[in-house]
Structures are given as structure tokens and as C-alpha cells.
């Protein structure tokens, strides 16, 4: 569980990933972290559960600080609220040892990841069609030159 979310950004940027792709990768990491926490809860491995939840907190925080609140409008505000509720829910699941809360968060993350995958698909299709401007995702600043500069 040593995947540093900031490191994911830097490595992915070096590989030429788009900002939207970076968000998808971080959602995949969040899903993995919460699934690991759930499995650890089911097996009674408190140390692994705590490590997975702590890492999920870090990834969610990284996503939250990357929000472009100026240009993101309502989408950014909704994501801000989601990340706050997500972290509060993780804390509750941790305290109550609740499988149901972990399962609910996994379902929420899968839905959001699917939405970001759709943004990624539509963005890549727009780039493959000449003479059309790519659709702008209001929550992602695609003009950033490095991973540390972009906003999700």
C-alpha cells in the first residue's frame, strides 16, 4: 500500500497521460484501497484495514486539492462535497467496522470512475476528429503542462 498519489500523478504525466486519465487511475486506486479495507475487515486484519483506509484518505485528498474550483463550477462543487462525504464515510466505516459502508463506497467509486471513463472516451474521440474542438470537462484543467499543475 505504498502508492503515493502524488507519485502516481508525476509518473503518469511523464508517460503522457491526460489529466482525465490521471483521475481515472486515482479512482481505480481508491476502489482498490476500499476493497482491500473491506477484505481486511472480513479477515480481521486490523493493520491492513487501517493502512488501506489511510491510503484511501491520501488519494481522496489528492483528488480534492486538484479540483479547479474556479472553472469547475457545479461539477467541482459536487466533487468537493463527494470527497468530504467519502472521507467521513470511510472514517465511520473504520470506527464501526461496517462492511455495508465500505461496500456502498465501492459502489459510489465505481459509478464515478465510469463517469470519468466516459469523459475520457468522449475527449479522445473529439481529439481524433479533425476540425472539432474537444469537449471541455469543467472539473479538469487540460491545459496544464505538468501533473503538479493540473486540476481535477
GIKAKA-V590668 format. One record per residue. N is the residue number from 1. RES is the residue in three letters. PHI is phi in whole degrees, 0 to 359 (* if undefined). OMEGA is omega in whole degrees, 0 to 359 (999 if undefined). D_CENTER is the distance of its C-alpha to the mean C-alpha in Angstrom with 1 decimal. Layout:
# GIKAKA-V590668
n: (N:N)
res: (RES:RES)
phi: (PHI:PHI)
omega: (OMEGA:OMEGA)
d_center: (D_CENTER:D_CENTER)
This chain:
# GIKAKA-V590668
n: (1:2:3:4:5:6:7:8:9:10:11:12:13:14:15:16:17:18:19:20:21:22:23:24:25:26:27:28:29:30:31:32:33:34:35:36:37:38:39:40:41:42:43:44:45:46:47:48:49:50:51:52:53:54:55:56:57:58:59:60:61:62:63:64:65:66:67:68:69:70:71:72:73:74:75:76:77:78:79:80:81:82:83:84:85:86:87:88:89:90:91:92:93:94:95:96:97:98:99:100:101:102:103:104:105:106:107:108:109:110:111:112:113:114:115:116:117:118:119:120:121:122:123:124:125:126:127:128:129:130:131:132:133:134:135:136:137:138:139:140:141:142:143:144:145:146:147:148:149:150:151:152)
res: (UNK:UNK:UNK:UNK:UNK:UNK:UNK:UNK:UNK:UNK:UNK:UNK:UNK:UNK:UNK:UNK:UNK:UNK:UNK:UNK:UNK:UNK:UNK:UNK:UNK:UNK:UNK:UNK:UNK:UNK:UNK:UNK:UNK:UNK:UNK:UNK:UNK:UNK:UNK:UNK:UNK:UNK:UNK:UNK:UNK:UNK:UNK:UNK:UNK:UNK:UNK:UNK:UNK:UNK:UNK:UNK:UNK:UNK:UNK:UNK:UNK:UNK:UNK:UNK:UNK:UNK:UNK:UNK:UNK:UNK:UNK:UNK:UNK:UNK:UNK:UNK:UNK:UNK:UNK:UNK:UNK:UNK:UNK:UNK:UNK:UNK:UNK:UNK:UNK:UNK:UNK:UNK:UNK:UNK:UNK:UNK:UNK:UNK:UNK:UNK:UNK:UNK:UNK:UNK:UNK:UNK:UNK:UNK:UNK:UNK:UNK:UNK:UNK:UNK:UNK:UNK:UNK:UNK:UNK:UNK:UNK:UNK:UNK:UNK:UNK:UNK:UNK:UNK:UNK:UNK:UNK:UNK:UNK:UNK:UNK:UNK:UNK:UNK:UNK:UNK:UNK:UNK:UNK:UNK:UNK:UNK:UNK:UNK:UNK:UNK:UNK:UNK)
phi: (*:257:280:281:301:294:294:303:300:296:295:294:296:295:269:81:288:283:303:295:298:298:296:301:299:289:296:298:293:300:300:300:298:290:297:297:298:297:298:295:298:296:267:79:268:297:299:294:297:297:297:294:294:299:293:299:302:297:295:298:296:297:298:294:289:274:298:266:290:288:265:284:55:295:299:296:296:295:293:303:295:301:296:295:293:300:294:296:293:299:298:297:299:294:292:272:51:260:297:299:293:300:297:297:293:299:299:298:294:297:295:293:300:298:297:293:297:294:299:298:297:292:292:292:294:294:289:278:259:294:69:232:283:292:293:272:269:296:262:237:267:275:267:293:268:218:298:285:262:278:239:260)
omega: (184:179:178:183:178:178:177:179:183:181:181:178:178:179:176:178:175:176:179:178:178:178:178:179:180:174:177:177:177:179:179:180:182:176:177:178:179:179:178:177:181:181:179:181:185:182:179:179:180:180:181:180:178:179:177:176:181:181:179:178:179:177:182:181:180:179:176:186:180:184:186:178:184:180:179:178:178:178:177:180:179:182:177:179:179:181:177:180:176:179:179:179:180:182:184:185:187:175:183:180:177:180:178:180:176:179:178:181:178:178:180:177:179:177:178:176:177:175:179:179:182:178:181:177:180:179:181:179:180:176:174:176:179:177:181:172:186:182:184:175:184:183:181:182:177:183:182:181:189:181:176:999)
d_center: (15.9:16.5:13.4:12.9:9.6:12.0:14.0:11.4:11.4:15.1:15.9:14.0:15.7:18.9:18.6:18.4:14.9:14.1:11.5:10.1:10.3:8.4:5.3:6.3:7.1:4.2:3.4:7.0:7.4:6.2:8.6:11.0:11.2:12.0:14.3:15.9:16.5:18.0:20.2:21.3:22.2:24.2:26.0:26.6:24.9:24.1:23.3:20.7:19.1:19.1:17.6:14.7:14.0:14.5:12.0:9.3:10.6:10.3:6.7:6.1:9.1:8.2:5.6:8.5:11.2:10.2:10.9:14.2:16.1:19.3:18.6:15.7:18.2:17.5:14.1:12.9:14.9:13.5:9.9:11.5:13.3:10.7:8.9:12.6:13.6:10.9:12.1:15.6:15.4:14.3:17.3:19.5:18.7:19.6:22.7:23.9:23.0:21.8:20.9:20.6:17.9:15.8:16.6:15.7:12.2:11.8:13.3:11.2:7.9:10.1:11.3:8.3:7.5:11.2:11.3:9.3:11.6:14.4:13.7:13.7:16.9:18.6:17.9:19.4:22.2:23.1:23.3:25.6:27.9:30.3:31.4:28.4:25.9:22.2:20.5:18.6:15.2:15.8:12.4:12.3:15.2:16.2:19.3:18.0:20.0:17.9:14.4:15.4:16.6:13.9:12.1:9.0)
